[in-house]
Amino acid sequence: MAALKVYRTTIGFHDAYVAAPSQKAALKAWGSDHNLFARKMAEVVTDPTLVAEPLSSPGTVVKRLRGTLAEQIAALPPDVRKRTRRAADPKPTSKSTAKPDTPTEPRPSRAPVDTAQRAVAAATKAFAAELADLARREAKLAGERRTLERKQAKELAELNERLEQAEHEYRAALKAWPG
C-alpha cells in the first residue's frame, strides 16, 4: 500500500484534513468533483502537530476550526458583522429607539419585464405568421414551377421531334441531289 500523506483544504471557517495515499483519494474523501490541488485550494501538510489526528484515522475527514470566534466575526463583511453583534447582544432594544439600518425601498417593478415578454411573444407570433405565409407562397411557386417544367419538357420533345424529322428529310434530299 502507498504511504499516506495528509492533505488540507478549507471549508468555510474550517480546515479539512484527510490522510490518503493520493490527491485523488483526498478529493474523493472531501467529495470534490474539481481538482482543488490544481486550483491551489488544497495542499500537503507536513506539520507533526497537524498530521497526528488525520493519520490516526486514514480516509476520514477531520475538521478543525480556523481561528477564534472573534477572528471569524472580524473577517465578515461590515453589514453581516452588525447583524451578528445584534443577535449576540443580550439587551433588547425598544422598537421606538431602534433605527433601521437601511431605508426600506419598495420592491422593484416587474412591469418592464412583463412588457418586454409580451413584445417578444407578439414578435414571435408575427414572425410565425409571416413564415407560414412565405411557406404558402413557396408551395404555390413550386407548383407553378412543376407546371412550367412539364410544359417546357413537352414543347421541347415536340421541337426535338420536328428537328429530327427535318434533319432526316435534309439527309434524304442530299442523297437525292445530283450535284
Backbone bond lengths (Angstrom), bond angles and torsions (degrees), N, CA, C in turn:
res aa  C-N    CA-C-N  psi(-1)  N-CA   C-N-CA  omega(-1)  CA-C   N-CA-C  phi
1 M - - - 1.447 - - 1.531 109.00 -
2 A 1.328 116.71 144.18 1.458 121.21 -178.76 1.518 110.26 -69.26
3 A 1.315 115.08 151.67 1.464 120.36 179.18 1.521 109.30 -65.89
4 L 1.312 116.54 142.64 1.459 120.88 -179.50 1.519 110.60 -82.57
5 K 1.309 114.50 142.45 1.459 121.76 172.43 1.516 106.52 -121.78
6 V 1.310 116.86 157.33 1.460 121.05 177.99 1.527 107.63 -105.60
7 Y 1.338 114.84 128.61 1.460 121.96 -178.96 1.524 108.75 -116.21
8 R 1.356 115.75 151.51 1.458 120.95 -179.01 1.530 109.36 -134.01
9 T 1.353 115.08 141.98 1.459 122.11 169.53 1.515 107.05 -141.14
10 T 1.315 116.72 164.39 1.463 119.85 179.66 1.521 108.98 -99.85
11 I 1.328 114.27 138.63 1.468 121.68 175.69 1.518 106.27 -132.66
12 G 1.317 116.49 99.77 1.463 120.45 -178.21 1.510 110.96 62.83
13 F 1.341 117.34 -123.45 1.455 122.35 179.70 1.523 111.58 -94.59
14 H 1.342 115.93 15.19 1.461 120.50 -178.65 1.527 110.77 -120.70
15 D 1.332 114.92 154.68 1.459 121.70 166.70 1.516 105.12 -100.84
16 A 1.330 116.65 133.73 1.464 120.89 178.25 1.523 107.75 -107.86
17 Y 1.330 116.05 119.38 1.464 122.89 -179.50 1.519 108.29 -107.76
18 V 1.332 116.32 145.86 1.457 120.56 174.17 1.523 108.14 -149.55
19 A 1.326 115.38 138.15 1.470 120.85 174.66 1.524 105.83 -95.43
20 A 1.334 116.71 120.91 1.466 121.12 -175.96 1.524 108.92 -148.01
21 P 1.350 116.57 158.42 1.458 119.38 -179.36 1.533 113.60 -76.00
22 S 1.353 117.02 -18.77 1.469 119.15 -177.68 1.527 110.02 -151.74
23 Q 1.330 115.27 166.65 1.461 120.27 176.24 1.521 110.44 -62.44
24 K 1.323 116.51 -39.07 1.468 121.32 179.84 1.530 110.32 -60.29
25 A 1.320 116.93 -42.85 1.469 121.01 178.81 1.530 110.47 -66.18
26 A 1.328 117.58 -36.96 1.464 120.71 178.00 1.527 110.47 -65.40
27 L 1.327 116.65 -44.35 1.470 120.14 178.38 1.524 110.59 -60.25
28 K 1.329 116.20 -40.41 1.461 120.86 178.65 1.528 110.59 -63.60
29 A 1.329 117.30 -42.39 1.469 121.31 179.34 1.526 110.80 -63.01
30 W 1.330 117.31 -37.35 1.461 121.22 178.68 1.523 112.11 -77.44
31 G 1.336 117.42 -14.03 1.463 120.79 -178.46 1.514 112.75 76.84
32 S 1.320 117.43 29.14 1.464 121.91 -177.19 1.525 110.73 -96.59
33 D 1.332 115.70 135.39 1.468 121.83 174.79 1.521 111.16 -92.46
34 H 1.331 117.19 -8.72 1.462 122.04 -177.03 1.530 109.60 -109.53
35 N 1.313 115.50 152.33 1.464 119.92 178.48 1.525 108.59 -81.68
36 L 1.316 115.60 94.21 1.461 121.22 -178.64 1.521 112.00 -66.79
37 F 1.326 116.93 -24.38 1.461 120.65 179.67 1.530 110.22 -70.64
38 A 1.319 117.26 -40.91 1.462 120.96 179.06 1.523 110.87 -66.42
39 R 1.320 116.33 -29.73 1.462 120.93 179.95 1.533 112.45 -88.68
40 K 1.324 116.38 5.52 1.471 122.32 -179.35 1.533 111.41 60.78
41 M 1.331 117.16 32.99 1.453 122.22 178.76 1.533 110.86 -106.70
42 A 1.328 116.95 0.39 1.465 122.13 177.28 1.522 107.72 -143.34
43 E 1.340 115.17 156.90 1.466 118.72 -176.17 1.522 110.44 -154.94
44 V 1.327 115.48 165.81 1.456 122.43 174.12 1.523 107.27 -85.17
45 V 1.350 116.30 138.85 1.462 121.30 179.88 1.524 108.32 -112.23
46 T 1.335 116.98 134.91 1.470 120.97 179.76 1.520 112.92 -120.74
47 D 1.336 118.24 -6.48 1.462 122.09 -179.03 1.531 109.13 -63.37
48 P 1.351 118.46 120.79 1.468 121.85 -176.73 1.528 113.80 -57.32
49 T 1.321 118.21 -34.16 1.468 119.54 -179.82 1.519 111.97 -71.70
50 L 1.333 117.23 -28.17 1.463 120.92 -178.77 1.530 112.56 -86.91
51 V 1.341 118.34 -26.56 1.461 120.70 -174.52 1.527 113.39 -89.71
52 A 1.338 118.47 -13.65 1.463 120.91 -174.22 1.524 112.57 -60.66
53 E 1.322 118.49 -51.27 1.466 121.00 -177.12 1.527 112.30 -66.22
54 P 1.357 120.67 -47.35 1.462 119.69 178.59 1.528 112.88 -61.45
55 L 1.342 117.90 -36.03 1.472 120.47 179.38 1.531 112.10 -68.74
56 S 1.337 116.98 -24.15 1.467 119.52 178.97 1.525 111.66 -74.91
57 S 1.345 118.03 -20.00 1.473 121.20 176.91 1.529 109.08 -138.29
58 P 1.359 117.99 78.68 1.468 121.84 -177.57 1.531 112.15 -59.31
59 G 1.325 114.92 140.75 1.456 121.03 177.38 1.511 113.75 85.07
60 T 1.320 118.24 -10.24 1.461 122.30 179.53 1.522 109.04 -97.70
61 V 1.330 116.25 134.16 1.466 120.92 179.88 1.520 108.42 -79.89
62 V 1.327 115.95 126.87 1.460 122.85 178.34 1.524 106.97 -110.78
63 K 1.350 116.19 122.33 1.461 120.24 -179.81 1.517 109.51 -102.99
64 R 1.338 114.70 137.37 1.460 120.55 176.19 1.521 107.57 -129.10
65 L 1.320 116.01 135.27 1.455 122.36 179.72 1.520 109.88 -63.88
66 R 1.330 115.62 136.13 1.472 120.57 178.60 1.523 108.23 -94.71
67 G 1.296 118.44 109.31 1.459 122.45 176.35 1.518 112.03 77.95
68 T 1.325 115.17 178.22 1.458 122.06 -179.64 1.521 109.43 -88.24
69 L 1.317 116.83 170.54 1.458 121.35 177.70 1.527 110.23 -60.42
70 A 1.318 117.11 -40.84 1.471 121.03 179.49 1.528 110.49 -62.92
71 E 1.335 117.82 -40.50 1.473 120.97 178.90 1.530 110.60 -67.01
72 Q 1.304 116.15 -37.45 1.465 119.41 179.42 1.520 110.82 -68.25
73 I 1.327 117.45 -42.53 1.467 120.77 178.26 1.518 109.97 -64.78
74 A 1.322 117.80 -38.13 1.463 121.33 178.79 1.524 111.00 -64.71
75 A 1.326 117.72 -27.35 1.466 121.12 -179.28 1.523 112.32 -80.89
76 L 1.334 117.66 -12.55 1.463 120.79 -179.46 1.521 110.76 -72.88
77 P 1.357 117.58 155.34 1.468 120.30 173.80 1.532 109.76 -62.20
78 P 1.344 118.40 154.19 1.469 121.69 -174.47 1.527 113.97 -55.61
79 D 1.336 119.04 -41.91 1.466 120.04 -177.37 1.528 111.46 -66.83
80 V 1.301 117.99 -35.91 1.464 121.31 177.56 1.522 109.71 -72.16
81 R 1.325 116.65 -36.35 1.457 121.45 179.09 1.536 110.50 -59.96
82 K 1.352 117.68 -42.85 1.464 121.80 -179.96 1.527 110.40 -62.33
83 R 1.322 116.73 -44.69 1.469 119.92 -180.00 1.519 110.41 -64.00
84 T 1.327 117.33 -39.42 1.462 121.57 -179.77 1.520 110.20 -65.21
85 R 1.344 116.67 -41.96 1.455 120.55 179.45 1.520 110.39 -64.55
86 R 1.341 118.20 -43.06 1.464 121.48 179.76 1.520 110.42 -63.73
87 A 1.339 117.40 -39.92 1.456 120.48 -179.55 1.524 110.71 -67.04
88 A 1.329 117.28 -32.98 1.459 121.19 -179.75 1.527 111.66 -84.51
89 D 1.339 118.32 -14.70 1.465 122.59 -177.78 1.529 109.40 -72.95
90 P 1.347 118.19 120.84 1.457 120.08 -175.98 1.524 114.37 -74.93
91 K 1.347 119.94 -24.30 1.468 119.85 -176.19 1.532 110.01 -85.91
92 P 1.321 116.41 127.77 1.467 119.86 179.76 1.525 110.94 -73.92
93 T 1.313 115.85 150.69 1.457 120.60 176.36 1.513 107.72 -107.92
94 S 1.310 116.58 143.52 1.463 119.31 179.06 1.514 108.98 -77.88
95 K 1.307 115.11 154.20 1.468 119.97 -177.34 1.523 111.55 -67.89
96 S 1.316 117.21 -29.53 1.461 119.15 -177.38 1.523 112.24 -72.12
97 T 1.328 117.75 -31.64 1.460 119.87 -178.37 1.522 112.51 -92.55
98 A 1.322 117.71 -16.58 1.467 120.38 -178.05 1.520 109.88 -74.27
99 K 1.323 115.81 133.11 1.464 121.24 177.69 1.522 108.39 -106.25
100 P 1.306 116.67 138.80 1.474 117.54 177.10 1.520 110.01 -68.24
101 D 1.339 115.98 142.30 1.463 120.99 179.64 1.529 111.25 -65.27
102 T 1.295 115.40 -42.33 1.465 119.84 -179.70 1.520 107.90 -130.01
103 P 1.313 117.55 144.76 1.462 119.00 177.43 1.535 109.14 -65.35
104 T 1.322 113.95 140.37 1.462 117.25 179.67 1.517 108.46 -78.14
105 E 1.296 114.95 126.54 1.456 121.28 178.82 1.511 108.33 -108.94
106 P 1.319 116.78 150.31 1.457 117.59 178.03 1.529 110.23 -67.18
107 R 1.306 114.16 154.37 1.460 120.08 178.41 1.523 109.13 -61.55
108 P 1.327 118.02 139.32 1.469 120.08 179.02 1.528 110.83 -59.08
109 S 1.310 115.30 146.32 1.458 121.29 -178.43 1.529 110.88 -75.80
110 R 1.310 115.62 136.36 1.459 121.98 177.48 1.538 110.87 -89.44
111 A 1.326 117.16 -4.41 1.462 121.85 -175.82 1.533 112.92 -53.14
112 P 1.341 120.32 -44.56 1.471 118.70 179.09 1.528 112.70 -61.78
113 V 1.325 116.50 -36.01 1.468 119.79 178.54 1.526 109.94 -66.82
114 D 1.347 116.07 -45.25 1.467 119.87 179.45 1.529 111.12 -61.94
115 T 1.335 116.44 -41.94 1.465 120.63 178.66 1.524 110.63 -61.87
116 A 1.321 116.32 -44.45 1.468 120.37 179.36 1.526 111.02 -64.59
117 Q 1.338 117.40 -39.84 1.465 120.28 178.44 1.538 110.81 -63.38
118 R 1.331 116.53 -41.45 1.475 119.53 177.61 1.529 110.50 -63.86
119 A 1.332 117.19 -40.10 1.465 120.89 179.22 1.526 110.52 -63.49
120 V 1.342 116.97 -42.17 1.467 120.69 178.56 1.530 109.90 -63.47
121 A 1.332 116.92 -43.36 1.467 120.67 -179.99 1.536 110.94 -63.69
122 A 1.341 117.08 -42.58 1.468 120.66 179.40 1.527 110.82 -64.89
123 A 1.342 116.97 -42.53 1.471 120.35 179.89 1.529 110.09 -65.64
124 T 1.314 116.98 -40.42 1.468 120.61 178.91 1.526 110.33 -62.22
125 K 1.323 116.50 -42.91 1.474 121.12 179.32 1.534 110.24 -64.44
126 A 1.338 116.74 -42.93 1.466 120.45 179.90 1.530 110.87 -64.82
127 F 1.335 117.06 -42.28 1.467 119.95 178.50 1.523 110.72 -63.93
128 A 1.316 116.95 -38.75 1.470 120.56 179.05 1.527 109.93 -63.78
129 A 1.334 117.85 -40.99 1.465 121.45 178.38 1.532 110.45 -64.47
130 E 1.331 116.23 -42.21 1.469 119.79 178.68 1.526 111.03 -64.49
131 L 1.331 116.51 -40.97 1.466 119.73 178.17 1.522 111.52 -64.62
132 A 1.338 117.15 -38.96 1.465 120.61 178.29 1.531 109.79 -64.36
133 D 1.349 116.69 -42.88 1.464 120.34 178.18 1.525 110.52 -62.45
134 L 1.318 116.41 -42.75 1.460 120.84 178.46 1.530 111.00 -62.94
135 A 1.312 117.31 -39.79 1.460 121.01 178.20 1.531 110.77 -63.60
136 R 1.343 117.30 -40.09 1.475 120.16 177.01 1.525 110.48 -63.17
137 R 1.354 115.75 -43.96 1.469 119.04 179.64 1.525 110.89 -64.62
138 E 1.347 117.19 -39.21 1.464 120.88 178.18 1.526 110.50 -62.86
139 A 1.328 117.36 -41.17 1.467 121.18 179.27 1.524 110.09 -64.09
140 K 1.336 116.32 -41.31 1.469 120.45 179.09 1.528 110.25 -63.77
141 L 1.361 116.03 -44.97 1.465 120.03 179.13 1.530 111.28 -64.89
142 A 1.320 117.53 -37.21 1.464 120.21 177.68 1.526 110.19 -63.21
143 G 1.334 117.23 -39.17 1.470 120.87 176.35 1.517 111.08 -63.75
144 E 1.335 116.59 -44.41 1.466 120.59 178.25 1.526 110.20 -61.65
145 R 1.337 116.78 -39.73 1.466 120.66 179.71 1.529 110.61 -63.17
146 R 1.343 116.81 -44.49 1.476 119.64 179.52 1.524 110.89 -61.86
147 T 1.340 116.76 -41.39 1.462 120.70 178.38 1.524 110.14 -62.02
148 L 1.338 116.75 -46.17 1.465 120.96 179.77 1.519 111.25 -63.11
149 E 1.346 117.13 -41.89 1.466 120.08 179.39 1.522 111.64 -63.97
150 R 1.341 117.47 -39.56 1.481 119.91 177.23 1.532 110.36 -64.92
151 K 1.355 116.52 -43.44 1.466 121.09 179.60 1.531 109.88 -62.06
152 Q 1.347 116.13 -44.97 1.462 120.43 -179.46 1.526 110.55 -64.05
153 A 1.320 117.56 -42.78 1.466 120.75 179.97 1.527 110.47 -62.04
154 K 1.330 116.80 -42.02 1.478 120.64 179.68 1.527 110.45 -64.76
155 E 1.343 116.03 -45.89 1.462 121.04 -178.31 1.531 110.70 -64.75
156 L 1.363 117.14 -42.85 1.459 120.19 178.88 1.526 111.30 -65.20
157 A 1.319 117.04 -36.36 1.464 120.30 178.11 1.532 109.70 -62.45
158 E 1.341 116.61 -44.68 1.466 120.78 178.51 1.532 110.48 -63.41
159 L 1.329 116.99 -44.39 1.468 120.37 -178.55 1.534 110.84 -66.59
160 N 1.354 117.81 -39.83 1.461 120.04 176.84 1.526 111.39 -63.96
161 E 1.327 116.23 -35.77 1.469 119.75 177.22 1.530 110.33 -65.06
162 R 1.352 116.44 -42.32 1.472 120.00 177.30 1.531 110.23 -63.50
163 L 1.357 116.81 -40.25 1.455 120.39 179.58 1.520 110.47 -62.16
164 E 1.313 117.41 -46.18 1.466 120.38 178.38 1.530 110.94 -60.93
165 Q 1.317 115.95 -40.65 1.473 120.05 179.11 1.532 110.05 -63.96
166 A 1.350 116.33 -43.22 1.465 119.76 -179.02 1.524 110.59 -65.86
167 E 1.361 117.07 -40.39 1.466 120.31 178.67 1.538 110.03 -64.92
168 H 1.320 116.23 -40.23 1.467 120.56 179.10 1.530 110.30 -62.31
169 E 1.339 115.86 -45.39 1.462 119.65 179.69 1.535 110.82 -65.22
170 Y 1.334 117.20 -37.44 1.453 121.19 179.77 1.533 110.16 -65.06
171 R 1.346 117.67 -45.96 1.460 120.55 178.86 1.530 111.08 -61.20
172 A 1.315 114.86 -39.49 1.473 118.90 178.98 1.522 110.58 -65.79
173 A 1.341 116.23 -38.44 1.464 120.23 179.70 1.527 110.63 -68.63
174 L 1.355 117.00 -35.39 1.465 120.48 177.72 1.528 111.18 -66.17
175 K 1.314 116.78 -37.77 1.462 121.22 178.99 1.541 109.68 -65.29
176 A 1.318 114.44 -39.30 1.453 118.79 -176.96 1.540 112.43 -80.01
177 W 1.249 117.73 -12.09 1.466 122.26 -176.62 1.519 109.26 -74.38
178 P 1.305 117.77 133.14 1.458 119.70 -175.81 1.524 113.10 -78.42
179 G 1.240 122.02 -20.22 1.436 122.68 -167.36 1.424 117.01 -92.87
